[in-house]
């Protein structure tokens, strides 16, 4: 089985492992929306959320070309060039690029008001007016997979790291105490610290001003570098664990298939028990008897067939008993000789 390091070298991240980035609209509140993308050679996937709803679009090469002709019929450029321009602007908003956001109402009125959304990107491409529209469809089931579950996993990982840091601080306190017992002293009094107290630390954090300020700036934190790094670490680790689980399932399925083959062979072996236990001379006699019975059975009535079957079974039983008696006599003779 390949190691996680080997797997990472050949693995290509999917949309699930891409970090969230802020997307600012000119007519909306700052930092209200998050976006994540996965660009391929001639296509892309994009996911948008306002932390309440989730919208998704996946565009293949054929539909990408059609949209190019519809939005920019006078622009002659390869698909790769337009796609790269879209990618650059969505990942790092360039100067002069404007975004607008709006909902599209269904003609039949069956969908929810937020079922379809359009994000319009406007700017310049080598001095030529450039416009691109992302047509999103609501995908609420993706919110849990891309937001809720990763967030819970990150909280669990941060909690684990916090506990490890607590243990490290307590170990450092013991180390410092040992130095002091040997006569060591702090050269600068102001850098001396009190032993770490976990309960006191948590109580002070709960009433600190920083706690309140952090609750007011959740979105900037979500798009911060530390958050993005941790998000990717968590999702890549989850992808590896999913891969290991799938490999185990395949291995179990393979074992089940081998077991089925072995059972079939065992059943086949049981069916040929007589051919292994009886000598060829007796087998020939039984075979001829069965063939004769099959030929006669087509002409006889049902009671006659039953009688013939009973006679055949008694004959087989008698032949087997005789063979066993011969084997028993042979064993007794050998014992007498010795």
ABEGO torsion letter per residue (X at the ends): XBBAAAAAAABBBBAAABBBBBBBBAABBBGABBBBBBBBAABBBBBBBAGABBBBBBBBAAAAAAAAAAABAABBBBAAAAAAAAAAAAABBBBGBBBBBBBBBBAAGABBAAABBBBBBBBBBGGBBBBBBBBBBBBAAAAAAAAAAAAAAAAAAAAAAAAAAAAAAAAAAAAAAAAAAAGBBBABAAABBBBBBAAAAAAAAAABAAAAAAAAAAAAAAABAAAAAAAAAAAAAAAAAAAAAAAAAAAAAAAAAAAAAAAAAAAAAAAAAAAAABBAAAAAAAAAAAAAAAAAAAABBAAAAAAAAAAAAAAAAAAAAAAAAAAAAAAAAAAAAX
